[in-house]
Each structure stands twice: as structure tokens, then as C-alpha cells.
Amino acid sequence: MSRRSLTLLKNLARNANGSGIQTRSVTYMPRPGDGAPRAVTLIPGDGIGPLVTNAVEQVMEAMHAPIFFEKYDVHGEMSRMPPEVMESIRKNKVCLKGGLKTPVGGGVSSLNVQLRKELDLFASLVNCFNLPGLPTRHENVDIVVIRENTEGEYAGLEHEVVPGVVESLKVITKFCSERIAKYAFEYAYLNNRKKVTAVHKANIMKLADGLFLESCREVAKKYPSITYNEIIVDNCCMQLVAKPEQFDVMVTPNLYGNLVANTAAGIAGGTGVMPGGNVGADHAVFEQGASAGNVGKDKIVLENKANPVALLLSSAMMLRHLQFPSFADRLETAVKKVIAEGKCRTKDLGGTSTTQEVVDAVIAKLD
């Protein structure tokens, strides 16, 4: 090899290591027509819902994201989801929603549960992870809770046997258990996750939770590269607050998943920063990942101090679902920069900022 060629190769190697030419990252190659704007059904909801959904609208407009919203006024005290809303979601396939307040007691059923059942949104996914710059008690937390969304205690099969005695039925089927287990393992496989943990109470509910575990074990055999283990739900809660970094992907029946996801969210930074969504074979609904406990807090609404981070990150999940990955990356990066900088945070994160101030900060950080 000539001296000139050798020098050229050394220069190329030096540049490839970051001291000169910028290398182009691997890019997403869209299919023809992928850039066409997509319609998304928007349900602002109750309480802080209109504040945080408006935050998403502002950021999407600032990014010139290829989506437009069909907005509907829906509230939790309604007896049923309006037909035109269901028609819009079925047409658009994707929905973004704020929290809908569920009345406690009485005869009004939850619109959230209705939505999941009617659209067969069988999988709820909540990602609980540490955000750089946001101090928490535990580090290296990155948990994905995948919850069966259509049966279990949420089946709503309750009746009064005799006065003073109420029976509530928990329904577990092999079909739904296998379906959620397959989704959890498929998620782990596609996202390079290493472990799936099934959460149960089969030591007491031997038939119902036993069937859930049996289904998980059968599916686990088809994914030998992914570690599978099981944990009783009460021990799971203790382990979550003691050593959450041991968990990766968790698959749960309906009620346990709600409890586990909220516990994990509290450990990783709070419900105000945890994204989530509900997905089925044909439709997806994105919302704040953990319980929207601030839905009914009028003071937060009046002071305009609701935390929009959770729904902004959920909308990034939505953008990725719609195959707009670069927009999702830009949004996530901007949100994480604002959190890491620490200058603009709402009260739940130790700051004094308003919702609008957080939105303005995120928009300023967009690349």
C-alpha cells in the first residue's frame, strides 16, 4: 500500500471517530404516501384534561407534525360514549385523550372501561422510567407494565345476592390471557427487552390466576431468548419499592396492573411524567400512563399548573405508532431537555411553573 493511501485511511478513521466529518445516522425510509397528514380523535376530558391536551396541540403545531385533531367534548358523568366519538375513533384508528372522571359508586359505569371494551383495546402499556435530571429515590428504573384491559375484576359483573350481600365476579379466560402474554413477549422481543415477569395471586385464586399463569408459561416457551419469571402481587409491590431496577417487562391481569403501574410510576418520578397507551388489533388510545389522580383537582386547573409531560410523552408514543418516528424523537428529546435543565417544572416535580411555561420551554427546545 502506498504512503499516500495509508495517510488517507488514517484520516478517514480519525474523522469516523468524531473529529471531523459528521456521519449520517441510520434513517427511517417511509413508504410512498406516509407523509400524508393523519386524523386523530381528541378527547380533552375532565379536570386537567383540557389543559394538557391543549399543550399537546400547541407542540404538534410548533413541530408541524403531520396530524390534525378531530376534537370531541366528552365528560365522565355521561352514561355512554357518544356514538359520533366512537365513529371517529373507528375511522381514524387512533385517539388521544385526557382523563375522564369516573363517578365513585352509583350506577354510572366508567367511560374509560367502555372505550376499552367496545374497541377491544386489550393491552394497556405504561412505561415507568427515570428521567435524567429528575431526582428519585431509585436509579436505573425502566419498567414496562403490560396489563390485560378487558376482563378480570373490571368485567363489571356485580349483583346483590340478598340485601347486604354483594357478589362481584372476576372473569379470566384462556383466550385473553394468552393474547396479553403474547403481546408482552412480542413487545419484549421487538424492543430488545431481556425479561418478562408475570404478576399473579395464584396461591389464593388457584383457578383464575392459575389459568393466567398457565397461559403465560405456554407463551414463554416460544421465546427462549427472553427470561421468564413469576411473582405474587403482594410481594411484587414490596419488591417494587425496595428494588425496582430488577424488573423489566411485567405482564398482569387487569386489577393488578393498575396497582403495579401506579406504584412503579410513583417510584420513577410520579404520574405526571409517565406515558402510556391502550392498543388492540385495530385501534389505539393514548393517554397519561398512570392514574389521572389530578382529574378532579380544581385548584390545579384554576392555577394552570397541571403537568403536561406525561401526555406529551404519550403523544410521542402516538407519533411512533403512526410511523412518524423523527417527530416522536424530536418531541421526546425536547421534553427530556426541559426536565434535565430543571428550570421549568410544575409543582408535582418540585417547581412553580405553569402548564403554559412548560409548553413554551418544550417548544423552545425543539430541534
N, C-alpha and C positions, 0 to 999 in steps of 0.2 A: 504494500500500500504506500502511495506517495506521501511525503511530508505534508503537502497541501491538503490532501484528503483527510489525513489524521487530524489536522488542526480544525478542519471543518466539522468533523464528527464531534470533537471535544466541545466546540462552540454550541453545537446543537444540543448536546447533552446538558450543558450548563444552562441553556435557555429553557429546556424542558423542566429543569429543577426549580424554575421560578425566578430566574434573574435576567429576564429579558422578554421574550415573546410570550404573550398570553395564549394559553391553549384553549381551544373551544371545548366546552363541556358537551357530554352526550345530550342530544336534543330529542324532543318529542316530535315525531313525524305524524302530522294529522292526516286523516283521510279527507278526500275532497268533500267540501261542504261542512266540515267540523267547525268552521269558524262562524257559521250562521248563528245569530242570537237565539237563545233558548228561553222559553217562557217558564217561569217558576211561580207556583202558587204561594202567596204570602199571607200568613195569618198573624197579625200583630199580637192578638190575645189580650190578656188581662194584666193589671198591675204594671210591672216594669216592662212588659212585653212590647208596647208601642215605642218605648224609649230605645230599647236595644235593637229592635228590628229596624227602626229609623237609622240607627248607627250603621247597620249593615248596608242599607240603601245608599247612604252617603259615601261609604267607602267603595262600594261597587261602582257608583257613578264616577268617583275620582279615578278609579283604575280603568274606566271604560271597559268594564267586564262585559263579555258578550251574552248578557242575560237581561231580561226585563221581567218585572213582577206584575202578577195579577193579584191585587190586594182584596181581601175579604174581611168584613167585620164580624168576628165570632167571639162569643164570651162563654165562660164556663157554666153559667147558670142556665144556658139553653138546654132543652130536653134532648135535642138531636143536632148533629152537624147538618147545616143547611144543604139541601140537595145540590145547589149550584156550586158549592165549595167542593163537594165530593166529585162532581163532574169535572171541575177544573183540575183537581189533582189527578184524576184518572187520565185526563187528556195530556197534561204536562209531564206526568210520571214523577215529578219532584216537587216538594213543598218545603218551605222554611217557615217555622212557627215560633212565636213567643209562648210563654207559659199560659195555660188555660186553668183557671182556678177550679178545683173540684170541690163541690159542697161536701161537708162532713155530715154523715147521717142523712136522713130523709130519703126521698125516692128518686132523686136526680142522679143518674149514672154519669160516670166520668166521660167527657168527650174525648179525652186522650185515649182511653181504653177503646171507645167506639171506633176511633180512627184506625187504631192498630188492627182491630178485628175485621173491620169492613174492607180494609186494603190488604189484609193478611201480611202485615208488617211483622213477621215472626221473629226477627232478630233485632234486639237493641244493643248498640255498641257505645260504650263510654270509654274514652281514653284518659287515664289519670296519670299525669307525669309532672316532674319538676320543671318549672320554667326558670332558666338562668336569670339570676338577679333577684328572684323572689325567695326570701329565706323561709325554710320549713324545718321541722324537727328531723325529718329523714331525707337523705340524699339518695340518688340513683333509683328513684321511683319511676317506673314506666309500665303501668298496668293497663291492660285492655280487658274490660268486663263485658262479656257477651252473654246476654240474658234472653231466655225464651220469653216471648212477648204476648202470647195469645191464649195461654191456658193457666194451669195451676190455681192458686188462690184467687187470681184475677178473673176467673171464669164467671164470677158474679152469680153463682148458683147458690142462693141462700133462701131459706124459708123458716118460718116459725112453726115448729112441730106442735107444741102446745104453748099456751101463754107462759112466758118466762123461759122458754127453751128454744134457742135458735140453732139451726143446723146450717153450716157453710161447707160446701163440697170443694175439695181440691181435686182437680182433674189432671192426670198425667197420662199421655198416650205415647205409644212407641213411635208413631209417625212423627209427632212434633219433637220428641226427644232426640231421635236420630237426625232430624232436619237441623236442629240447632247445634248438635255435636258436629255434624258435617261442616256447617258454616264456620264454627270455631276453629276446627283443624284446617280448613281451607284458608281462612284468614291467616292463621299462624304460618302456613306453608308459603303463601304469597307475600307475606311481609317479613320473612326471614326471622320469625319468632321461634324460640327453642323449646318452649314448654307450654302445655295446656293442663290446667288444674280444674277438675270437676268439683263443684261445691254441692253438698248434699246433707241430708239428715236421715240417711237410710238405716241408721242404728235404731231409730224410733219408727219412722214411716217406711217400713220394710218393703211394702209392695209398691207404693207410689214412687218414692225416691230410689227404691231398688231398681225399678224399671228404667228410670233416668240414667242410673249408673251403668246398668247393663247395656243400654244403647250407646253410651259414651265409650265403653270398653270395646264394643264391636267396631266402632268407627276408628278408634285409636290404632287398632291392628293394621289399618290400611296406610298409616303414616309412621312407619318405623323410625324415621329420622327425627321425629318430634317426641320429646319426653312427655309421658302422661302420668299424672298422679291425681289423687283424690283427697279431699279434706272435708271434715264435718263442719257445718256452717258456724257453730259457736266457736270452735277452735280457730276457724278461718278469721273471724272478727278479731280474736285475740292476737293472732299472728300478724294480721294487717297492721295493727297499731304498734306491735313490737318490732317486726322485721319485714316491712312491706316490700323491700327490694328482692325478696325471694320469689315473688310472683311475677308472671309474665302475662299469659292469656288465661282468663278464668271463664269457664262456661257454667251457667247456673240456670235452675228453674226460675220462674217469674219473680216470686216474692224475695227470695234470697238475693237475686241480682240487684234489686232495688236497694236493699240494705247494704250490700257489699260495695256497690258503685258509689253510694253516698259516703260511706266510710272511707273508701280509697280517695275520693275527691277531697275530703276534709284533710287527709294526711298530705296530699300532694300540693295543696295550695288553696283549696276552697272551691265551692260550687260555682263561683263567679268566673273561673278560668278553665273549666273542664268542658271540652266539646263532646258532642255525641250525635247519634242519629238512629233512625229505625228503618230497616230495609226488608223488603220482601222480593219475590221473584220479579215483580213488575213496577213497584213503586218505592220511593224513599222519602222519608220526612226527617228533616234535620232540625235540631233544637238544642237548647242548653243540655249538656250531658247529664248532670246530676240534678237532684230535685230543685225545682224553681221555688225555693223557700221564700224568695223576696216578692213573689207574685202579689201577695196581699199587703205589703208594707207601704202604706200610703205616704209615709214620711220620705222614703227614698224617691218616690215618684215626684212629690212636690219639690224636693230639693234638687231634682235632676241629677242624682248621684248613683244611678244604677250602673253596675259593672257590665260593659258590653263585650268583654274579652271572650267569654265562653261562646257567645253566639257568633262573634267574628271568626273564631277558630272553627266552629261548626259550619259556617258558610264556606270556609276554606275546604273543609271535607266535601261539601256540596259541589264546589267548583271542580274538585278532583273527580268526583263521581260523574260529573258532566263532561269529563275529558278536557278540562281546561287547566292542565297541571301548572303552567307557568303563572297563571293568575293566582292559583292556590298558593304557590311558593312565595310570590310577592307579598300576598296578604299575611301569611304566617310569619314571614321574615320581619315585616313591619311591626306586627304585634309583639313579637319576641324582642325586637329592638327597644320598643317603648317600655316593656316590662323590665328589661335588663338595665336600661338607663335610670329607672327609678324616680324620675321627676314627675311623672304623671300617673297617679294611681288613685282609684276610688277608695272609699272608707274601708271596705272589707279587706283591702290589701295594705292597709296602714297609711293611706294617703288622704287627701282632702279634695281631690279633683272631681269635677262634674263629668257626666257622661259625654257631653259635647267636647270638653277639654281632652278627654282620652281619644275621641274620634279624630279631632284635629291633629293630635300628636301622631296617630297612626297614619293618617293621610300624608303628613309631612315626611314620614319615614318610607313611604312607598318608593321603590326604585323605578 
